[in-house]
Amino acid sequence: MKIGVEIIRGDITSTDCEAIVNAANNHLWMGSGVAGAIKRKGGDVIEKEAMAQGPITVGQAVATGAGKLPYKYIIHAAGMGQDLRTNEKIIYEVTRNSLLLADRLAIGSLAFPALGAGVGGIPPDVCAAAMMMAVSDSAEALKHLSRVIFVLFDREAYQAFLAEADRYN
């Protein structure tokens, strides 16, 4: 399937799509950054539902409801463990697993933050390369998911994703 990829700068909790991805740790508690924004706007119910499914293996993903947010699901992508560190291989794996989970849930559009580029400490260009490669490598396996939106809050990550997208077009 052909996947449409969009790159926008903004707040993931305001993105027009069916589901959004939370940059999670493997115990699924929601701290700062993207997780904090999702929890603030969607409510504590999201964190409670997520934590009830954890802990999970780093690199895996689980789905919860979206609380007060207007989405079908929040996909919690465990890109790091309790040490809050990650690497390029994990970012690739958790992106791919999030895409496959969204597809199993029959989601047509999914928004991602720059997984691991905040608290996880991954440089934005490394993050962008791993995530874009995961989308490209997953495209043929996807039956429902046709639109992936990368929503970047900071300018450096936005520029890194734009540069990486140019390599795939």
Backbone bond lengths (Angstrom), bond angles and torsions (degrees), N, CA, C in turn:
res aa  C-N    CA-C-N  psi(-1)  N-CA   C-N-CA  omega(-1)  CA-C   N-CA-C  phi
1 M - - - 1.453 - - 1.528 109.02 -
2 K 1.285 116.63 142.74 1.466 122.05 175.88 1.527 108.34 -79.83
3 I 1.314 115.47 126.66 1.462 121.27 -179.72 1.529 108.25 -103.58
4 G 1.314 116.61 124.34 1.458 120.82 172.85 1.514 108.80 -82.61
5 V 1.326 116.23 127.82 1.460 121.46 -179.79 1.521 108.67 -114.12
6 E 1.332 114.90 130.08 1.463 121.42 177.36 1.520 108.45 -122.61
7 I 1.312 115.56 146.45 1.456 120.88 177.32 1.517 107.15 -127.04
8 I 1.333 115.10 119.93 1.459 119.48 -179.63 1.523 109.71 -131.48
9 R 1.308 114.94 156.38 1.459 119.88 175.68 1.516 107.09 -104.33
10 G 1.323 116.80 127.75 1.453 119.06 -179.51 1.513 112.93 165.16
11 D 1.323 114.17 -155.54 1.462 124.15 -176.30 1.529 108.49 -104.88
12 I 1.313 117.02 118.12 1.472 121.01 -176.60 1.529 112.09 -58.76
13 T 1.332 117.55 -28.72 1.472 119.99 -178.21 1.528 112.37 -75.44
14 S 1.323 117.57 -1.69 1.469 121.70 177.22 1.524 111.86 -116.44
15 T 1.306 117.64 14.50 1.460 121.92 -175.70 1.523 111.26 -81.34
16 D 1.325 115.80 139.40 1.460 122.56 178.48 1.536 108.56 -83.88
17 C 1.319 115.82 96.97 1.467 122.19 -179.99 1.530 108.65 -164.28
18 E 1.325 116.65 179.11 1.468 120.15 -177.99 1.522 114.52 -87.00
19 A 1.338 116.53 -30.18 1.463 120.51 -178.53 1.521 109.10 -150.68
20 I 1.340 115.43 154.37 1.460 120.56 176.69 1.521 109.64 -124.52
21 V 1.332 114.84 158.02 1.458 121.82 -179.45 1.520 109.13 -104.15
22 N 1.321 115.08 134.19 1.452 123.39 173.61 1.524 108.51 -98.41
23 A 1.323 116.26 131.19 1.469 121.78 174.16 1.529 106.96 -76.58
24 A 1.326 116.14 100.28 1.470 121.21 -169.77 1.522 112.95 -109.64
25 N 1.332 113.91 164.26 1.459 121.50 167.46 1.529 106.49 -99.79
26 N 1.321 116.81 167.80 1.468 119.08 -172.76 1.531 114.97 -72.31
27 H 1.323 118.12 -10.92 1.470 120.45 174.35 1.529 110.90 -93.90
28 L 1.328 115.37 -7.97 1.466 124.17 171.63 1.525 115.17 68.96
29 W 1.350 117.08 16.88 1.466 118.36 171.17 1.521 107.14 -77.62
30 M 1.310 115.21 147.84 1.459 121.10 -173.34 1.521 110.28 -107.23
31 G 1.328 116.27 112.93 1.461 122.21 -177.37 1.510 112.57 -99.30
32 S 1.329 116.05 -111.44 1.466 121.22 -175.55 1.524 110.80 -103.53
33 G 1.322 116.31 -166.62 1.457 121.63 177.10 1.517 112.65 61.94
34 V 1.328 115.65 -138.13 1.469 121.59 -178.83 1.531 110.55 -59.61
35 A 1.324 116.24 -45.41 1.471 119.71 -179.36 1.525 111.07 -59.72
36 G 1.323 116.53 -43.05 1.461 120.45 178.66 1.521 112.21 -62.08
37 A 1.334 116.85 -41.39 1.467 120.83 178.84 1.523 111.09 -64.59
38 I 1.327 116.47 -42.47 1.471 120.79 179.28 1.526 110.26 -63.59
39 K 1.320 116.07 -44.88 1.465 120.28 -179.29 1.535 111.81 -65.30
40 R 1.336 116.73 -41.89 1.472 120.50 179.09 1.523 111.39 -61.07
41 K 1.321 116.93 -44.44 1.467 120.50 -175.40 1.524 113.05 -85.54
42 G 1.326 116.99 -29.41 1.459 120.12 -176.47 1.511 114.77 -97.62
43 G 1.338 116.89 -20.15 1.457 121.10 179.11 1.524 113.52 101.64
44 D 1.332 114.80 160.77 1.469 122.82 -179.20 1.521 113.17 -62.21
45 V 1.326 117.34 -22.62 1.462 121.36 -178.19 1.537 111.37 -57.44
46 I 1.329 116.68 -33.09 1.469 120.37 -179.93 1.528 109.85 -64.37
47 E 1.325 116.56 -47.96 1.463 120.45 179.72 1.535 110.87 -63.65
48 K 1.313 117.54 -42.73 1.468 120.42 179.91 1.523 111.20 -60.93
49 E 1.338 116.20 -43.46 1.462 120.37 179.68 1.535 110.87 -66.69
50 A 1.314 116.24 -38.41 1.466 120.00 179.13 1.525 110.74 -67.00
51 M 1.321 117.19 -50.45 1.463 121.02 -177.04 1.522 112.35 -61.63
52 A 1.312 117.37 -28.38 1.469 120.91 177.51 1.530 111.30 -65.28
53 Q 1.332 117.27 -19.37 1.474 121.56 179.43 1.532 112.26 -96.68
54 G 1.309 117.46 -4.29 1.458 120.69 -174.16 1.506 112.43 -105.37
55 P 1.313 116.77 176.79 1.456 124.54 -3.93 1.537 112.02 -73.60
56 I 1.332 114.88 156.96 1.462 121.97 176.70 1.524 108.56 -121.16
57 T 1.294 116.44 169.18 1.460 121.58 178.77 1.523 109.50 -73.05
58 V 1.337 116.37 138.03 1.464 120.44 174.52 1.531 107.67 -56.80
59 G 1.326 115.75 132.81 1.465 121.39 -177.63 1.521 113.08 102.70
60 Q 1.324 116.97 -12.09 1.463 121.20 179.25 1.531 110.26 -96.55
61 A 1.324 116.10 171.38 1.456 121.76 -179.72 1.519 109.99 -142.54
62 V 1.327 115.84 148.32 1.469 122.68 175.71 1.526 108.44 -132.59
63 A 1.322 115.85 158.98 1.465 121.07 179.66 1.518 110.47 -113.64
64 T 1.331 114.50 146.00 1.462 121.64 173.03 1.523 107.64 -132.05
65 G 1.312 114.68 174.06 1.457 119.62 169.80 1.519 108.78 -67.50
66 A 1.331 116.43 175.77 1.458 120.97 -174.69 1.530 113.60 -108.35
67 G 1.328 117.38 9.78 1.458 119.27 179.28 1.525 111.02 57.92
68 K 1.337 116.37 -128.00 1.469 122.05 -179.22 1.524 112.80 -84.62
69 L 1.318 117.74 -2.58 1.466 120.85 179.03 1.529 110.23 -80.60
70 P 1.318 117.98 152.60 1.471 121.37 -173.13 1.531 115.19 -85.01
71 Y 1.318 117.52 38.16 1.463 121.23 -177.29 1.518 111.23 -114.08
72 K 1.328 115.73 159.56 1.463 119.93 175.22 1.526 110.35 -72.24
73 Y 1.328 115.78 -37.54 1.468 120.98 -176.43 1.519 110.78 -148.74
74 I 1.335 113.88 158.48 1.455 122.53 162.30 1.526 104.59 -112.71
75 I 1.309 116.92 126.47 1.465 120.92 175.51 1.519 107.31 -99.63
76 H 1.317 115.54 121.56 1.458 122.56 -177.79 1.525 108.10 -96.18
77 A 1.321 116.20 107.70 1.464 123.72 -175.97 1.520 108.82 -96.43
78 A 1.330 116.72 107.20 1.467 121.75 -177.16 1.530 109.66 -78.93
79 G 1.313 114.85 85.51 1.460 120.74 -179.01 1.510 113.60 -90.03
80 M 1.331 117.41 1.69 1.464 120.58 179.06 1.519 109.83 -157.86
81 G 1.308 114.07 161.26 1.458 120.81 176.25 1.522 110.22 -94.75
82 Q 1.315 116.10 -158.20 1.459 121.22 -177.84 1.526 112.75 -71.44
83 D 1.335 116.93 -16.56 1.464 120.12 176.54 1.531 111.58 -79.08
84 L 1.343 116.70 -7.76 1.462 124.38 178.43 1.530 112.49 60.24
85 R 1.328 117.16 30.34 1.462 122.76 176.78 1.522 108.13 -116.90
86 T 1.321 114.87 154.28 1.456 119.53 -179.75 1.520 109.75 -149.00
87 N 1.323 116.64 -177.24 1.458 120.65 176.35 1.527 109.43 -150.65
88 E 1.297 115.75 174.98 1.463 122.81 -175.11 1.532 112.51 -60.01
89 K 1.323 116.87 -40.75 1.473 120.99 -179.64 1.536 110.55 -63.46
90 I 1.320 116.82 -43.97 1.466 120.96 179.34 1.530 110.39 -65.11
91 I 1.331 117.41 -41.34 1.470 120.48 -179.83 1.524 109.96 -62.25
92 Y 1.324 116.90 -42.52 1.468 120.70 176.85 1.535 109.79 -59.69
93 E 1.330 116.37 -50.39 1.469 121.69 -176.29 1.529 112.09 -62.54
94 V 1.319 117.78 -44.55 1.461 120.18 -177.21 1.539 110.88 -72.05
95 T 1.320 117.02 -31.13 1.467 119.63 174.94 1.520 109.57 -65.93
96 R 1.317 116.19 -47.69 1.470 120.52 179.58 1.531 110.84 -60.58
97 N 1.324 117.22 -45.73 1.467 120.22 -179.83 1.527 111.83 -65.12
98 S 1.324 118.19 -32.88 1.468 121.56 176.42 1.525 110.41 -67.99
99 L 1.324 117.10 -41.97 1.468 121.32 177.82 1.529 110.75 -61.71
100 L 1.319 116.39 -45.88 1.469 120.66 -178.75 1.521 111.41 -65.98
101 L 1.334 117.32 -38.39 1.465 121.20 177.19 1.534 109.91 -64.84
102 A 1.320 117.04 -45.67 1.465 120.34 178.25 1.527 110.47 -58.25
103 D 1.313 116.70 -41.10 1.458 120.43 -179.91 1.531 111.23 -65.91
104 R 1.342 116.92 -41.02 1.477 119.94 177.16 1.524 111.15 -62.11
105 L 1.327 117.11 -29.78 1.464 122.30 179.21 1.529 111.89 -85.98
106 A 1.331 116.73 5.07 1.473 124.01 179.39 1.526 112.65 61.27
107 I 1.315 116.09 35.79 1.460 121.99 176.58 1.531 107.88 -83.56
108 G 1.321 116.17 134.32 1.463 121.08 -179.88 1.514 114.06 -93.87
109 S 1.353 117.25 -25.48 1.465 120.68 -178.57 1.529 109.74 -140.57
110 L 1.331 115.06 135.43 1.461 121.56 -173.34 1.518 109.70 -138.47
111 A 1.337 117.06 133.20 1.466 122.28 177.81 1.523 110.29 -107.41
112 F 1.322 115.57 132.77 1.465 123.95 177.65 1.518 110.80 -114.34
113 P 1.337 116.82 144.14 1.463 120.13 164.18 1.535 107.30 -86.40
114 A 1.318 117.28 -179.45 1.467 121.70 174.38 1.532 107.17 -79.86
115 L 1.324 116.32 91.45 1.466 121.62 -175.69 1.533 111.11 -59.78
116 G 1.322 115.45 125.85 1.462 120.50 176.05 1.509 115.73 82.68
117 A 1.329 118.13 -7.75 1.465 120.52 -176.53 1.531 112.76 -83.43
118 G 1.314 117.08 -9.78 1.462 120.46 176.82 1.517 109.47 -97.59
119 V 1.321 115.23 -103.19 1.462 122.31 -178.99 1.531 111.77 -57.48
120 G 1.335 117.45 -34.55 1.467 121.59 -177.22 1.512 115.08 -69.70
121 G 1.342 117.32 -17.71 1.456 120.61 174.14 1.522 117.32 79.69
122 I 1.328 118.76 9.81 1.467 121.73 179.02 1.533 108.57 -76.75
123 P 1.330 118.63 134.82 1.468 119.42 175.18 1.537 110.34 -60.68
124 P 1.327 117.80 140.76 1.465 120.47 -177.04 1.530 114.63 -54.98
125 D 1.323 118.80 -36.09 1.462 119.67 -179.57 1.526 111.79 -69.03
126 V 1.316 117.28 -36.00 1.467 121.63 177.19 1.530 109.53 -68.15
127 C 1.326 116.17 -42.59 1.461 122.11 177.18 1.528 110.16 -59.42
128 A 1.322 116.23 -49.69 1.466 120.99 -178.39 1.526 111.07 -59.58
129 A 1.318 117.41 -43.98 1.468 120.84 -179.39 1.521 110.94 -62.38
130 A 1.332 117.63 -45.06 1.462 121.45 -178.65 1.532 111.06 -65.63
131 M 1.323 116.90 -44.03 1.461 120.40 -176.86 1.524 111.80 -70.34
132 M 1.321 117.23 -41.61 1.471 120.05 179.08 1.528 110.89 -66.06
133 M 1.328 116.99 -38.36 1.460 120.19 177.67 1.529 110.23 -64.22
134 A 1.325 117.13 -39.60 1.464 120.62 178.91 1.528 110.69 -62.54
135 V 1.324 117.36 -40.81 1.468 120.68 178.04 1.531 109.42 -63.86
136 S 1.313 116.21 -47.90 1.466 120.83 -179.34 1.534 111.32 -60.16
137 D 1.334 116.61 -45.24 1.466 121.41 -178.02 1.525 112.76 -70.15
138 S 1.326 117.65 -23.04 1.467 122.01 -176.65 1.521 113.63 -92.07
139 A 1.301 117.21 -16.18 1.466 122.08 -170.43 1.532 113.62 -50.52
140 E 1.314 117.58 -45.89 1.467 119.97 -176.75 1.521 113.31 -66.46
141 A 1.312 117.82 -25.46 1.465 121.77 -177.95 1.528 112.67 -83.01
142 L 1.322 117.64 -12.02 1.463 121.59 -173.63 1.522 112.19 -91.27
143 K 1.330 116.05 130.01 1.459 121.86 -179.47 1.532 112.84 -104.71
144 H 1.322 117.09 -29.60 1.468 122.16 -175.70 1.528 113.21 -110.62
145 L 1.306 116.06 -39.62 1.460 121.04 -174.76 1.526 110.03 -73.89
146 S 1.328 115.80 116.87 1.466 119.61 -177.40 1.525 113.24 -122.63
147 R 1.327 116.88 -6.54 1.468 120.15 -176.91 1.529 109.33 -140.08
148 V 1.327 116.05 122.29 1.457 122.64 176.65 1.525 107.23 -118.95
149 I 1.318 115.55 128.27 1.454 121.46 -179.66 1.524 107.96 -116.72
150 F 1.326 115.99 124.94 1.457 120.29 172.49 1.523 106.17 -96.15
151 V 1.333 115.94 118.54 1.458 121.82 -177.35 1.525 107.48 -110.66
152 L 1.313 114.38 110.81 1.453 120.61 -174.16 1.516 110.21 -109.07
153 F 1.312 115.02 129.13 1.450 120.57 -177.03 1.524 111.23 -81.76
154 D 1.341 116.74 -40.47 1.462 117.15 -176.74 1.522 112.45 -103.84
155 R 1.323 114.63 156.21 1.459 122.41 -173.22 1.532 112.51 -61.70
156 E 1.333 117.06 -42.23 1.467 120.57 -177.86 1.527 111.21 -61.98
157 A 1.312 117.25 -44.76 1.471 120.27 178.60 1.524 110.55 -65.83
158 Y 1.319 117.07 -41.70 1.464 121.31 177.93 1.531 110.47 -57.61
159 Q 1.315 117.12 -47.49 1.469 121.30 179.50 1.531 111.14 -63.38
160 A 1.313 117.51 -40.23 1.466 121.29 179.80 1.524 111.14 -63.43
161 F 1.326 117.38 -41.87 1.465 120.73 179.45 1.524 111.64 -69.86
162 L 1.330 117.82 -37.53 1.466 120.24 175.76 1.529 110.30 -61.13
163 A 1.328 116.52 -45.52 1.462 121.05 -179.92 1.531 111.07 -62.11
164 E 1.319 116.23 -42.05 1.476 120.06 -179.42 1.527 110.72 -68.50
165 A 1.324 117.74 -38.40 1.460 121.62 179.26 1.524 110.64 -61.89
166 D 1.320 117.21 -36.13 1.470 121.13 178.45 1.531 111.46 -59.34
167 R 1.311 116.42 -31.20 1.478 120.57 179.36 1.528 111.87 -70.55
168 Y 1.324 117.28 -24.88 1.478 121.34 -177.80 1.517 113.27 -94.76
169 N 1.311 117.64 -7.89 1.474 120.97 -179.12 1.504 112.00 -102.27
